[in-house]
Amino acid sequence: MTFLADESVDFNIVKQLREAGLEIMSIIETTPGIPDKLVLQRANELQTVLITEDKDFGELTYRLKLPNHGIVLRMDGEPLDHKLTQIRQLIAVYGDRLKSSFCVLTGKKNSGDYSIEFITQHLAYVHRSPAPRHR
């Protein structure tokens, strides 16, 4: 599976995901500063899951109904090591389920705990589950 990181994602996360063997492209490396609509369009053209910390992608997806190949929205406010662990676990546990889903990964301030909310566009359901504890 291939991912595209929006420029809102800390580049250290991109580097470490690459080191872990994931194929991940980064807007900050290719076309920094492009509008969110073009980021979403690029992810669609490449058929990649978009990783972002920008809540505007929820509006683009649901209010404006722009197509996407899958979005992982990582809510900010957590230390870098917690974010990285949470994203790695999310990909390891849910993998292909991220395709064509809008997934919100929400950390609990400085605890390492987080929750996952899937909003699958085609089936219109919400799945909430506690994720594995960060240790």
Buried (B, 14 or more C-beta within 10 A) or exposed (E): BEBBBBBBBBEEBBEBBBEEEBEBBBBBEEEEEBEBEEBBBBBBEBEBBBBBBBEBBBEBBEEEEBEBBBBBBBBEEBEEEBBBBBBBBBBEEBEEBBBBBBBBBBBEEEEBBBBBBBBBBEEEEEBEEEBBEBE
